[in-house]
Amino acid sequence: MKRTLSTAAAALAVSVTVSVTAAGCQSGDSTKGPIKVGSINGITGLFQTPEVPKAVKAVFDEVNAAGGIGGRKLRLISKDDAMDPQRSSQAARELIKSDGVVAFAGSSSAVDCGLNRATYSKEKIVSVPAVGVDPACFTSPNIAPVNPGPYALTTAMLYYASETLKKQRICIDYTVLPGSGGGIENAIKKWTELTGKTLTHKNLAVGNGDPTRYLVADKNAGCEAVLYNATVAPWFSQAKTQGMQNVDFLLAANSYTDANAKVIPAGMNAYCGAEWQPYTDPSLPGNDRWAKIVEGHGIQKTAFSQGAVMAADVFVQVLKGIKGDITRASVTEAFKTMKPVAYPMAANPWVFGPGKEHNPIKGTRFVKADGGGWKVLPEGFTVPGEK
C-alpha cells in the first residue's frame, strides 16, 4: 500500500480502468433495478487507495444482503483515474451519462474534485468522498468529504506543535500535490491567525530524493518541530544521522501506516495526525464497526479504509431516509436537506447541507511512533481555536 508519492514514470506506465462491478446503461432517473453509485479512486498512479472502493463495496454488499434499500440493490461502479486529469474527467462523464449513477460515494482521487466540481454542479449530482484531497473537495457546493482533509489537518498539526507541544520554532517541509499549494498556504495562514505565530522555515517544494539538504536547512534554522509529508524511511534515517533526536517531526495523515511506524528509528520523535479515531487502536469509538467490515472482507487496515466505511455508512443512512423513488434528483435533495449524522469514529457529526462549500469534519487526533507501532496520545480530537 502506497501512502507516499511514487515516481511520475510509474504513473504514466499504467493506463487501465478498474471497475468494481460491470456498468449498466440506465439513466440516473431510473426507479427500477439497482441503485447505481459512482466512485473515482486512485488504484494506480501517484496516489493509490485501492482499499477504499473495496471497503465501500463491502458496506454495500452488507446492505444488499439485508434486502437493499426499498428492495433495490446498491451497485458501486468505481473507476481508476490513476491521478490523470483526462481520465478523471472522462470517468466522471461516463459515470453520470453512460452508467447513470444517482450520486458519488467513497471517491478517493487526488484530482477528482478540482477537475469535476463544475460537472457535479451542472448535473446536480452530489459526491461524498471517503478521502478529500485537493482544495476543491472542501470548497464546492456538491462535494462534502467525510475527512477533515490535508488543509484542516495542516492547521491542526501546526496548532498541536505550538499549543500542545509548546514548540516555538516551527518549520514545514512539504510535497505539494498539483493544485494544492493554495490550500496549504491558507492552512498556514489560518494557524498564524489563531496563534499569532509564524513559521521559522518553509519549503513547499520538497522532492522524494535525498532529504539531506532539507534536514540540514531545518537544523541550521533551529527548528524545534517540523511538519513533513513525503517519504518516511529515508527522512528519518537521515534525521538520525544529522543528530536531530530532539526535534519533533509531525507527519501528515498519508504517513499513518503500520509500515511507516516500523521504519522510524528508536529515539526519534514522530507524531502523526489521524483524521478519524486512530485505526491502530480497535477499542476506540467506531473502530469496531470499521474493523468488522475490513476484516470480514480481507481488506487492508488503513486510515483511508476508515473513510471508505464512513462514507458508505452515511450515504446509506441518507438514502434510507428518502421517501419515494430514489433518483439522482431525490438523492441530491436528500443530502442538501439532511440533518447531521453522528458517527462515533469522527470528531463531530457529518452533514452535507445546502452551503456553497463543505468541510464538516473538523477534529484531528494524534499518535506517536513507539517501538515500531503507533501509540495513541491521551488528548482527544484537536480542533484549532477550540479549548
Residue pairs with C-beta under 8 A, 6 or more apart in sequence:
1 48
1 50
1 51
1 257
1 259
1 300
1 302
2 47
2 48
3 254
3 255
3 256
3 257
3 260
3 302
4 208
4 230
4 231
4 232
4 254
4 255
5 46
5 47
5 175
5 177
5 208
5 230
5 231
6 46
6 48
7 208
8 46
10 45
10 46
11 44
11 45
11 46
11 82
11 83
11 84
14 44
14 45
14 82
15 82
15 84
15 87
16 44
16 80
17 79
17 80
17 87
17 91
18 41
18 43
18 44
18 78
18 79
18 80
19 77
19 78
19 79
20 39
20 53
20 54
20 57
20 76
20 77
20 78
21 57
21 75
21 76
21 77
23 36
23 77
23 94
23 95
23 98
23 99
24 33
24 34
24 36
24 75
24 99
24 100
25 98
25 99
25 100
26 32
26 33
26 36
26 100
27 100
28 36
28 96
28 100
28 101
28 102
28 125
28 327
28 328
29 100
29 327
29 328
29 329
30 100
30 327
31 325
31 326
31 327
32 72
33 72
34 72
34 73
34 74
34 75
35 68
35 69
35 72
35 73
35 74
35 75
35 102
35 319
35 326
36 75
36 77
36 99
36 100
36 101
36 102
37 60
37 74
37 75
37 76
37 77
37 101
37 102
37 103
37 104
37 105
37 315
38 77
38 78
38 79
38 92
38 95
38 96
38 99
38 101
38 103
38 104
38 105
38 107
39 52
39 53
39 56
39 76
39 77
39 78
39 79
39 104
39 105
39 106
39 107
39 108
40 78
40 79
40 81
40 88
40 91
40 92
40 95
40 104
40 107
40 108
40 109
40 112
40 116
41 49
41 50
41 52
41 53
41 78
41 79
41 80
41 81
41 106
41 107
41 108
41 109
42 48
42 49
42 80
42 81
42 82
42 83
42 108
42 109
42 110
43 49
43 50
43 53
43 80
43 82
44 80
44 82
45 80
45 81
45 82
45 83
45 84
46 83
46 110
46 177
47 83
47 109
47 110
47 133
47 177
49 108
49 130
49 131
49 304
51 294
51 299
51 300
51 302
51 304
51 305
51 308
52 106
52 108
52 130
52 131
52 304
52 305
52 307
52 308
53 76
53 78
53 106
53 108
53 308
54 297
54 299
54 305
54 308
55 106
55 130
55 293
55 294
55 297
55 299
55 305
55 308
55 309
55 312
56 76
56 78
56 105
56 106
56 130
56 308
56 309
56 311
56 312
57 76
57 78
58 293
58 294
58 296
58 297
58 299
58 309
59 293
59 308
59 309
59 312
59 313
59 316
60 74
60 75
60 76
60 312
60 316
61 297
62 293
63 69
63 74
63 316
64 73
64 74
68 74
69 316
69 319
69 320
69 326
70 326
72 326
74 316
76 105
76 106
77 95
77 99
77 101
78 106
79 87
79 91
79 94
79 95
80 87
80 91
81 87
81 88
81 91
81 109
81 111
81 112
83 109
83 110
83 111
84 111
85 111
85 115
88 109
88 111
88 112
88 115
88 116
89 115
89 116
89 119
92 112
92 115
92 116
92 119
92 120
93 119
95 101
95 104
96 119
96 123
96 125
101 125
101 328
102 125
102 326
102 327
102 328
102 331
103 125
103 126
103 127
103 128
103 315
103 328
103 331
103 332
103 335
104 120
104 125
104 126
104 127
104 128
104 129
105 127
105 128
105 130
105 311
105 312
105 315
106 128
106 129
106 130
106 308
106 311
106 312
106 315
107 127
107 129
107 130
107 131
108 129
108 130
108 131
108 133
108 304
108 307
108 308
109 133
110 133
110 134
110 177
111 133
111 134
111 178
111 179
112 127
112 129
112 137
113 127
113 129
113 132
113 133
113 134
113 135
113 136
113 137
113 140
113 143
114 134
114 135
114 136
114 179
116 127
117 136
117 140
117 142
117 143
120 126
120 127
120 140
120 142
120 143
121 140
121 141
121 142
123 328
124 142
124 328
124 329
124 332
125 142
125 328
125 332
126 142
126 143
126 144
126 331
126 332
126 335
126 336
126 352
127 142
127 143
127 144
128 143
128 144
128 145
128 146
128 311
128 314
128 315
128 335
128 352
129 137
129 143
129 144
129 145
129 146
129 147
129 307
129 311
130 145
130 146
130 147
130 304
130 307
130 308
130 310
130 311
130 312
131 145
131 147
131 304
131 307
131 308
132 138
132 143
132 145
132 147
132 149
133 149
133 150
133 177
133 180
134 177
134 179
134 180
134 183
135 151
135 179
135 180
135 182
135 183
135 186
136 143
136 179
137 143
137 145
137 149
138 145
138 149
138 151
138 152
138 357
138 358
138 359
139 357
139 359
140 357
140 358
141 355
141 356
141 357
141 358
142 332
143 358
144 335
144 350
144 351
144 352
144 353
144 358
144 360
145 307
145 311
145 358
145 359
145 361
146 307
146 310
146 311
146 314
146 343
146 346
146 350
146 360
146 361
147 253
147 275
147 276
147 307
147 361
148 156
148 275
148 347
148 359
148 361
148 362
148 363
148 364
149 275
149 359
150 180
150 183
150 184
150 187
150 229
150 252
150 253
151 183
151 184
151 186
151 187
152 187
152 359
152 361
152 362
152 364
153 187
153 252
153 253
153 273
153 275
153 364
154 184
154 187
154 188
154 191
154 227
154 252
155 187
155 188
155 190
155 191
155 194
155 384
156 273
156 363
156 364
156 382
156 383
156 384
157 227
157 250
157 252
157 271
157 273
157 364
158 170
158 172
158 187
158 188
158 191
158 227
159 191
159 194
159 195
159 382
159 384
159 385
160 250
160 271
160 273
160 364
160 366
160 382
161 167
161 170
161 225
161 227
161 248
161 250
162 168
162 170
162 191
162 195
162 197
162 225
163 195
164 379
164 382
165 225
165 248
165 271
167 224
167 225
167 248
168 197
168 224
169 200
169 221
169 222
169 223
169 224
169 225
170 197
170 199
170 200
170 223
170 224
170 225
170 226
170 227
171 199
171 200
171 201
171 202
171 218
171 221
171 223
171 225
171 226
171 227
172 188
172 199
172 201
172 202
172 203
172 204
172 226
172 227
172 228
173 203
173 206
173 214
173 218
173 226
173 227
173 228
173 230
174 184
174 203
174 204
174 206
174 227
174 228
174 229
174 230
175 206
175 207
175 208
175 229
175 230
176 184
176 204
176 205
181 204
184 204
185 204
188 199
188 202
190 384
191 197
191 384
192 198
194 384
194 385
200 221
200 222
200 223
201 217
201 218
201 221
201 223
203 214
203 217
206 214
206 228
206 230
207 230
208 230
208 231
210 234
210 238
211 230
211 231
211 234
211 235
211 238
211 239
212 238
212 242
215 235
215 238
215 239
215 242
215 244
216 242
218 226
218 244
218 247
219 242
219 244
223 247
224 246
224 247
224 248
225 247
225 248
225 249
225 250
226 247
226 248
226 249
226 250
227 250
227 252
228 235
228 249
228 250
228 251
228 252
229 251
229 252
229 254
229 255
232 251
232 255
232 260
232 263
232 264
233 260
233 263
235 249
236 249
236 263
236 264
236 265
236 268
236 270
237 265
239 247
239 249
239 268
240 265
240 267
240 268
244 268
245 267
245 268
245 269
246 269
247 269
248 269
248 271
249 268
249 269
249 270
249 271
250 271
250 272
250 273
251 260
251 270
251 271
251 272
251 273
252 272
252 273
253 272
253 273
253 274
253 275
253 303
255 272
256 272
256 273
256 274
256 278
256 279
256 303
256 367
256 374
257 302
257 303
258 280
258 301
258 373
258 374
261 369
261 372
261 373
261 374
262 372
262 373
264 270
264 369
266 371
268 369
269 368
269 369
270 368
270 369
271 366
271 367
271 368
271 369
271 377
272 366
272 367
272 368
272 369
272 374
273 364
273 365
273 366
274 303
274 364
274 365
274 366
274 367
275 303
275 306
275 307
275 361
275 364
276 286
276 303
276 306
276 307
276 310
276 345
276 346
276 365
277 284
277 285
277 286
277 287
277 306
277 344
277 345
277 346
277 365
278 284
278 303
278 365
278 367
278 374
278 376
279 287
279 290
279 301
279 302
279 303
279 305
279 306
280 367
280 373
280 374
280 376
281 287
281 376
282 288
282 291
284 345
284 376
285 344
285 345
286 343
286 344
286 345
286 346
287 306
287 345
289 309
289 313
289 344
289 345
290 305
290 306
290 309
290 310
290 345
291 301
293 299
293 309
294 300
294 301
294 305
294 309
295 301
299 305
306 345
310 343
310 345
310 346
310 350
313 343
314 341
314 343
314 350
317 341
318 331
318 334
318 335
318 338
318 341
318 352
319 326
319 331
319 334
321 334
321 338
322 330
322 331
322 334
324 330
335 352
335 353
336 352
336 353
336 354
337 354
338 351
338 352
338 353
339 351
340 349
340 350
340 351
340 360
341 349
341 350
341 351
342 349
343 349
343 350
346 361
346 363
347 361
347 362
347 363
347 364
347 365
347 381
347 383
348 360
348 361
348 362
348 363
348 381
349 360
350 360
350 361
351 360
352 358
352 360
353 360
362 381
362 383
363 380
363 381
363 382
363 383
364 381
364 382
364 383
365 376
365 377
365 379
365 380
365 381
365 382
366 377
366 379
366 382
367 374
367 375
367 376
367 377
368 374
368 375
368 377
369 375
